[in-house]
Structures are given as C-alpha cells and as structure tokens.
Amino acid sequence: MNAMYDLIIIGAGPGGIALAAEACASGINQSQILVLEKGATHNFAIRQLYPDQKLTTANYKGFDARCEGLLCVSDMTKSETIEFFDKVISDYQINIQFDAEVFGMRAVDQEGGARFRVESSNGTYESKVSACL
Ligand SMILES: Cc1cc2nc3c(=O)[nH]c(=O)nc-3n(C[C@H](O)[C@H](O)[C@H](O)COP(=O)(O)OP(=O)(O)OC[C@H]3O[C@@H](n4cnc5c(N)ncnc54)[C@H](O)[C@@H]3O)c2cc1C
C-alpha cells in the first residue's frame, strides 16, 4: 500500500509553497498535504538563478502586484525572500520531502474512487488531488 495523501504538490517553489499554505488555511489537515521537491532545499530555482544582489520585486516585469491570497509579498532581497518562505513553511507546518524528484504521475482507478499515483525518487505516493507547479 502506497502512502496516501489528500493533496500532493510537486515543487517547493513559490507556487507550491503558496498552494500548500492556501490548502492548509482552507481546512485540509497539513498531515494530508505532501510537497515533493527534487532539490535539497525549498526554492531551488530562486537560490540557483537569482543573482545574490538581485531584489525580488513584487511587480516583476511590470505586472500589477495585487495580493489576492495569503502570501502578500513586497520587494525583498534574495535572502529576505528565502526567509519569508522559511517562515511560511514553519507557520503552516508544510510537509516537504527534499531530494524527491518526481518522474511520473498518473490517474488510477481504485475502489473508492480515482486516485493519482505519483512516482518519485523517494518512493510512490497516492493522492486524491495532485498539482505540478
Ligand atoms: C533570474 C530571475 C529573476 C526573477 N525575478 C523575479 C522577481 O523579481 N519577482 C518575481 O515575482 N518573480 C521573479 N522571477 C520569477 C519567479 O522566480 C518565478 O515566477 C517563480 O519562481 C515561479 O514559481 P514556481 O513555484 O511556479 O516555480 P519554481 O520557482 O521554478 O519552483 C519549482 C520547484 O519545483 C522543483 N521541481 C522541478 N521539477 C521537479 C520534479 N520533477 N520533482 C520534484 N521537484 C521538482 C524545482 O526544484 C523548484 O524548487 C524571476 C525569475 C528568474 C529566473
């Protein structure tokens, strides 16, 4: 029997972390939410791609920065951005498995309804809902 979750999220970048926090806030128990991240830390892309002196701007590329969710960000340095997400992960007790690269996801029919089967380098998991960000 594979480990079963209500929601599996692939990728612990801003999108995946925000979705996990929103899901917690909407009433899904955090123990039922799993984030699988292929990197050794969250926000692997930001850590790798942003120059150290770069400011994370809220109105990136001129987009209007209107906050419609839980995570409202203002302009921050790269390290402040990482700390901001550290705090979100801690506040919402988001369950992230690191070094877990997902290489397959498919819908399977089972007694009790359809499920998603997610195959990763850390093992195989099942969920009612999966989101790849
Ligand atoms: C140089 C640069 C500067 C930027 N500056 C800004 C800015 O100032 N302001 C702004 O708002 N936006 C900026 N952006 C854009 C912003 O970084 C992205 O919009 C944001 O990171 C997207 O978030 P995401 O969670 O969708 O994806 P990502 O940040 O790409 O996160 C995806 C995560 O998924 C993981 N992953 C990928 N594949 C797998 C897999 N198979 N299994 C498990 N995990 C996986 C990755 O390791 C990563 O941690 C910038 C982007 C770049 C490249």
The ligand as an SDF file (V2000), in Angstrom:
LIG
                    3D

 53 58  0  0  0  0  0  0  0  0999 V2000
   16.5940   35.4370  -12.8230 C   0  0  0  0  0  0  0  0  0  0  0  0
   15.1400   35.5200  -12.4010 C   0  0  0  0  0  0  0  0  0  0  0  0
   14.6820   36.6410  -11.7310 C   0  0  0  0  0  0  0  0  0  0  0  0
   13.3240   36.7080  -11.2960 C   0  0  0  0  0  0  0  0  0  0  0  0
   12.8950   37.7940  -10.5740 N   0  0  0  0  0  0  0  0  0  0  0  0
   11.6330   37.8350  -10.1100 C   0  0  0  0  0  0  0  0  0  0  0  0
   11.1670   38.9330   -9.3160 C   0  0  0  0  0  0  0  0  0  0  0  0
   11.9000   39.8780   -9.0310 O   0  0  0  0  0  0  0  0  0  0  0  0
    9.8720   38.9270   -8.8690 N   0  0  0  0  0  0  0  0  0  0  0  0
    9.0220   37.8810   -9.1710 C   0  0  0  0  0  0  0  0  0  0  0  0
    7.8570   37.9090   -8.7360 O   0  0  0  0  0  0  0  0  0  0  0  0
    9.4230   36.8400   -9.9220 N   0  0  0  0  0  0  0  0  0  0  0  0
   10.7080   36.8010  -10.3970 C   0  0  0  0  0  0  0  0  0  0  0  0
   11.1170   35.7420  -11.1700 N   0  0  0  0  0  0  0  0  0  0  0  0
   10.1380   34.7190  -11.4930 C   0  0  0  0  0  0  0  0  0  0  0  0
    9.9150   33.7970  -10.3090 C   0  0  0  0  0  0  0  0  0  0  0  0
   11.1550   33.2950   -9.8340 O   0  0  0  0  0  0  0  0  0  0  0  0
    9.0260   32.6600  -10.7890 C   0  0  0  0  0  0  0  0  0  0  0  0
    7.8060   33.1910  -11.2760 O   0  0  0  0  0  0  0  0  0  0  0  0
    8.7490   31.7100   -9.6290 C   0  0  0  0  0  0  0  0  0  0  0  0
    9.9490   31.1680   -9.1200 O   0  0  0  0  0  0  0  0  0  0  0  0
    7.8330   30.6000  -10.1360 C   0  0  0  0  0  0  0  0  0  0  0  0
    7.4820   29.8310   -9.0150 O   0  0  0  0  0  0  0  0  0  0  0  0
    7.0680   28.3140   -9.1720 P   0  0  0  0  0  0  0  0  0  0  0  0
    6.8560   27.7890   -7.7980 O   0  0  0  0  0  0  0  0  0  0  0  0
    5.9440   28.2210  -10.1540 O   0  0  0  0  0  0  0  0  0  0  0  0
    8.3070   27.6080   -9.9000 O   0  0  0  0  0  0  0  0  0  0  0  0
    9.8410   27.4690   -9.4290 P   0  0  0  0  0  0  0  0  0  0  0  0
   10.3070   28.6300   -8.6230 O   0  0  0  0  0  0  0  0  0  0  0  0
   10.5900   27.1300  -10.6910 O   0  0  0  0  0  0  0  0  0  0  0  0
    9.8290   26.2290   -8.4590 O   0  0  0  0  0  0  0  0  0  0  0  0
    9.6510   24.9280   -8.9350 C   0  0  0  0  0  0  0  0  0  0  0  0
   10.2480   23.9510   -7.9190 C   0  0  0  0  0  0  0  0  0  0  0  0
    9.9550   22.6370   -8.3940 O   0  0  0  0  0  0  0  0  0  0  0  0
   11.1010   21.8360   -8.2750 C   0  0  0  0  0  0  0  0  0  0  0  0
   10.9680   20.7700   -9.2860 N   0  0  0  0  0  0  0  0  0  0  0  0
   11.0590   20.8880  -10.6300 C   0  0  0  0  0  0  0  0  0  0  0  0
   10.8700   19.7010  -11.2240 N   0  0  0  0  0  0  0  0  0  0  0  0
   10.6370   18.8040  -10.2270 C   0  0  0  0  0  0  0  0  0  0  0  0
   10.3760   17.3880  -10.2070 C   0  0  0  0  0  0  0  0  0  0  0  0
   10.3140   16.6420  -11.3350 N   0  0  0  0  0  0  0  0  0  0  0  0
   10.1900   16.7730   -8.9990 N   0  0  0  0  0  0  0  0  0  0  0  0
   10.2450   17.4940   -7.8340 C   0  0  0  0  0  0  0  0  0  0  0  0
   10.5070   18.8360   -7.8110 N   0  0  0  0  0  0  0  0  0  0  0  0
   10.6940   19.4830   -8.9880 C   0  0  0  0  0  0  0  0  0  0  0  0
   12.2710   22.7980   -8.5220 C   0  0  0  0  0  0  0  0  0  0  0  0
   13.4860   22.3180   -7.9340 O   0  0  0  0  0  0  0  0  0  0  0  0
   11.7610   24.0690   -7.8310 C   0  0  0  0  0  0  0  0  0  0  0  0
   12.1520   24.1660   -6.4620 O   0  0  0  0  0  0  0  0  0  0  0  0
   12.4430   35.6500  -11.6140 C   0  0  0  0  0  0  0  0  0  0  0  0
   12.9080   34.5300  -12.3200 C   0  0  0  0  0  0  0  0  0  0  0  0
   14.2370   34.4530  -12.7040 C   0  0  0  0  0  0  0  0  0  0  0  0
   14.7170   33.2230  -13.4390 C   0  0  0  0  0  0  0  0  0  0  0  0
  1  2  1  0
  2  3  1  0
  2 52  2  0
  3  4  2  0
  4  5  1  0
  4 50  1  0
  5  6  2  0
  6  7  1  0
  6 13  1  0
  7  8  2  0
  7  9  1  0
  9 10  1  0
 10 11  2  0
 10 12  1  0
 12 13  2  0
 13 14  1  0
 14 15  1  0
 14 50  1  0
 15 16  1  0
 16 17  1  0
 16 18  1  0
 18 19  1  0
 18 20  1  0
 20 21  1  0
 20 22  1  0
 22 23  1  0
 23 24  1  0
 24 25  2  0
 24 26  1  0
 24 27  1  0
 27 28  1  0
 28 29  2  0
 28 30  1  0
 28 31  1  0
 31 32  1  0
 32 33  1  0
 33 34  1  0
 33 48  1  0
 34 35  1  0
 35 36  1  0
 35 46  1  0
 36 37  1  0
 36 45  1  0
 37 38  2  0
 38 39  1  0
 39 40  1  0
 39 45  2  0
 40 41  1  0
 40 42  2  0
 42 43  1  0
 43 44  2  0
 44 45  1  0
 46 47  1  0
 46 48  1  0
 48 49  1  0
 50 51  2  0
 51 52  1  0
 52 53  1  0
M  END
$$$$
